Structures are given as C-alpha cells and as structure tokens.
Amino acid sequence: MTDFVHAPERVDPPYRDAERPAVRAWLEYQRGTLLTKCAGLTPEQLGERSVPPSSMSLRGLVRHMTEVERGWFRKVLDGQDRALLYCSDDDPDGDFDGVGRDAGDADTVAAEFARFAEECQVSRDVADGFDALDDLGRGRTSRSGEQVSLRWVYLHMIEEYARHNGHADLLRERIDGATGE
C-alpha cells in the first residue's frame, strides 16, 4: 500500500448554488474523484497500463491532469510562460508515456502526486484572482490563440476530468476489481 495517495473527503456539489460556487464545487469533486481512484495502490499498480497499445495508467492520468491544470490556469488564465513538466516536442504524450521508466519508484511517484496537489492549489489561487466568471484570461489558448473566460476554463476542466475519470474507473477495476465512487 502507498502512503502518498489518500482518498480525499469528497463533498457532493450543492443542488442549489450560484454559478461560480457550483462550477468550483464540481471541479473540486472531479479532482477528488481522480485521487479516490488512485488511493491505496502501490507505485507499480498506479503505473499499470490499460490495454495495448494504450499507454494510459492512473499515474499517467495524474501526470496529464497536472499538465492540464498548469496549462489552463497558469498559462491561459494567468498569462504565465511555464514550461511543460512531462511533455516535450519529442514526446508530446510524455505525461502518459514517461510512466514506464520508473514505475516502481515510490519517491518519484510521491513527488508527482505532490506536484499535482500543488498545481491544483495554484489553479485555485489563480481563479480566486478573477472577479467574475466572464473575466478573460491574460494568456491565450495554444489551440486557437483566443482568450477565454474563467467560466470557459472551469467548464472545460470539469469536462476534462469527467472524461478521464471514466478512464480511471476502468483502470482501477482492472487493477484490483474496485468499482464505485
């Protein structure tokens, strides 16, 4: 068992709330869901791949979501010029593909999960610096070069997590049979 991935206490988003607290609550719920799927597994289990030829693993999903948090909140919303952590021009899928190199190294895996937590906190801080959901970010998307609103980023992040949490459900069931929340 690991001691660096703990299942967070997830709080169901409120049924009635204003828009900003609602989207914030749903994003937190999705972040917590990913960690819940990873909790209690060994570094080796976190690095287990789904099915060939996919390189997807729970650890890879956490690395990917670290990159996604960093890109949308730091770069697009805050306008920071930050280098990618796991991906490069030579390895654009390095967040997933790089997992196999040190699959059993608990210190490396712990550092990656700590970095994920740090990036989520930076994302919260960046979002808190915006007055309204309609406020545009200071950076631009790499896809279209457009500025996007805080609302757009929140909604995109909820979608991104929800899609990958579906993958995490299947990965976790494959690893040890665990299903459910």
Secondary structure per residue as TSV (DSSP state, phi and psi in degrees):
chain	resnum	aa	ss	phi	psi
A	1	M	-	360.0	152.7
A	2	T	-	-96.7	161.1
A	3	D	S	-120.8	13.1
A	4	F	S	-113.1	-6.1
A	5	V	-	-122.1	106.8
A	6	H	-	-108.1	140.7
A	7	A	-	-69.7	119.7
A	8	P	-	-71.9	159.0
A	9	E	-	-79.0	107.1
A	10	R	-	-87.8	138.3
A	11	V	-	-111.2	125.2
A	12	D	-	-59.4	133.9
A	13	P	-	-59.1	145.3
A	14	P	-	-63.6	149.1
A	15	Y	S	-75.7	-26.0
A	16	R	S	-133.4	116.4
A	17	D	-	-159.7	162.7
A	18	A	-	-67.9	162.7
A	19	E	H	-59.8	-49.5
A	20	R	H	-63.3	-49.4
A	21	P	H	-62.7	-30.5
A	22	A	H	-67.4	-48.1
A	23	V	H	-68.8	-34.4
A	24	R	H	-63.0	-43.8
A	25	A	H	-65.0	-40.4
A	26	W	H	-66.9	-37.6
A	27	L	H	-65.3	-43.3
A	28	E	H	-61.9	-39.1
A	29	Y	H	-62.6	-42.8
A	30	Q	H	-67.4	-39.8
A	31	R	H	-59.9	-45.8
A	32	G	H	-64.1	-34.5
A	33	T	H	-63.0	-43.5
A	34	L	H	-59.9	-45.3
A	35	L	H	-66.7	-35.3
A	36	T	H	-61.3	-39.0
A	37	K	H	-67.6	-23.3
A	38	C	H	-94.3	-16.5
A	39	A	T	-63.6	138.8
A	40	G	T	80.0	7.6
A	41	L	-	-101.3	155.2
A	42	T	-	-78.5	163.5
A	43	P	H	-56.1	-38.8
A	44	E	H	-63.8	-43.7
A	45	Q	H	-65.5	-39.6
A	46	L	H	-62.7	-27.3
A	47	G	T	-92.6	-1.9
A	48	E	-	-63.0	133.1
A	49	R	-	-81.0	157.7
A	50	S	-	-71.8	-84.9
A	51	V	S	-142.4	145.5
A	52	P	T	-60.5	143.1
A	53	P	T	-93.5	10.5
A	54	S	-	-63.0	142.7
A	55	S	-	-100.8	9.9
A	56	M	-	-70.4	134.5
A	57	S	-	-145.0	166.9
A	58	L	H	-61.2	-44.4
A	59	R	H	-61.5	-40.8
A	60	G	H	-62.8	-36.9
A	61	L	H	-64.8	-40.0
A	62	V	H	-65.7	-43.1
A	63	R	H	-61.8	-43.2
A	64	H	H	-61.7	-46.3
A	65	M	H	-69.1	-26.0
A	66	T	H	-63.2	-46.1
A	67	E	H	-62.5	-41.5
A	68	V	H	-65.8	-45.8
A	69	E	H	-56.4	-48.7
A	70	R	I	-60.9	-43.9
A	71	G	I	-67.7	-48.2
A	72	W	I	-77.1	-39.3
A	73	F	I	-86.1	-50.5
A	74	R	I	-71.1	-51.8
A	75	K	I	-78.4	-55.3
A	76	V	I	-76.9	-46.1
A	77	L	I	-80.3	-45.8
A	78	D	T	-92.4	-12.8
A	79	G	-	76.6	15.7
A	80	Q	-	-74.5	145.9
A	81	D	-	-98.7	90.9
A	82	R	-	-113.5	136.1
A	83	A	-	-73.0	154.2
A	84	L	-	-68.7	151.4
A	85	L	S	-90.5	-40.7
A	86	Y	S	-120.1	-19.4
A	87	C	-	-104.1	160.7
A	88	S	-	-153.6	174.6
A	89	D	S	-61.7	-36.0
A	90	D	S	-76.0	-26.2
A	91	D	-	-139.4	75.6
A	92	P	T	-64.2	-17.7
A	93	D	T	-108.3	29.1
A	94	G	H	-60.8	-25.1
A	95	D	H	-63.1	-37.0
A	96	F	H	-89.6	-48.6
A	97	D	H	-68.4	-30.9
A	98	G	G	-73.4	-5.9
A	99	V	G	-66.2	-36.2
A	100	G	G	-66.2	-21.3
A	101	R	G	-64.7	-35.6
A	102	D	G	-139.0	47.9
A	103	A	T	-57.8	-33.8
A	104	G	T	-99.3	5.1
A	105	D	-	-82.7	101.3
A	106	A	H	-60.8	-36.4
A	107	D	H	-65.4	-41.8
A	108	T	H	-65.4	-44.4
A	109	V	H	-64.0	-43.2
A	110	A	H	-60.6	-41.0
A	111	A	H	-64.5	-37.7
A	112	E	H	-66.8	-40.3
A	113	F	H	-69.8	-34.3
A	114	A	H	-66.0	-40.1
A	115	R	H	-64.4	-39.0
A	116	F	H	-58.9	-47.2
A	117	A	H	-61.0	-41.7
A	118	E	H	-63.3	-43.9
A	119	E	H	-65.0	-37.8
A	120	C	H	-62.6	-39.3
A	121	Q	H	-67.7	-41.8
A	122	V	H	-59.7	-41.8
A	123	S	H	-60.6	-43.9
A	124	R	H	-59.8	-44.9
A	125	D	H	-63.7	-42.5
A	126	V	H	-61.7	-48.9
A	127	A	H	-60.5	-39.5
A	128	D	H	-64.4	-19.0
A	129	G	T	-79.4	-4.1
A	130	F	-	-99.4	137.9
A	131	D	S	-75.0	-37.8
A	132	A	S	-141.0	156.9
A	133	L	T	-62.7	-26.2
A	134	D	T	-81.1	-9.3
A	135	D	-	-62.0	136.0
A	136	L	B	-85.7	146.5
A	137	G	-	-68.7	161.7
A	138	R	S	-84.8	-15.2
A	139	G	S	-105.2	-171.5
A	140	R	-	-131.6	155.9
A	141	T	-	-71.5	150.1
A	142	S	T	-79.3	-20.1
A	143	R	T	-73.4	-53.7
A	144	S	T	-118.4	-10.7
A	145	G	-	77.0	10.6
A	146	E	-	-88.3	153.3
A	147	Q	-	-82.3	146.3
A	148	V	-	-128.8	160.1
A	149	S	B	-84.8	162.4
A	150	L	H	-57.0	-40.7
A	151	R	H	-56.5	-47.9
A	152	W	H	-58.6	-44.0
A	153	V	H	-65.3	-45.8
A	154	Y	H	-55.0	-49.9
A	155	L	H	-65.6	-40.1
A	156	H	H	-63.2	-42.5
A	157	M	H	-64.3	-40.2
A	158	I	H	-60.6	-44.3
A	159	E	H	-63.1	-44.2
A	160	E	H	-62.7	-47.0
A	161	Y	H	-63.9	-44.8
A	162	A	H	-59.7	-42.3
A	163	R	H	-62.7	-47.8
A	164	H	H	-74.5	-26.6
A	165	N	H	-67.9	-28.0
A	166	G	H	-63.5	-41.5
A	167	H	H	-62.4	-42.3
A	168	A	H	-62.1	-37.3
A	169	D	H	-56.7	-48.4
A	170	L	H	-68.2	-40.7
A	171	L	H	-61.5	-46.6
A	172	R	H	-63.6	-41.6
A	173	E	H	-62.9	-38.5
A	174	R	H	-65.4	-37.7
A	175	I	H	-70.2	-52.7
A	176	D	H	-139.2	11.7
A	177	G	-	82.6	-3.1
A	178	A	-	-68.9	132.3
A	179	T	-	-129.8	171.1
A	180	G	-	99.8	-154.7
A	181	E	-	-54.7	360.0
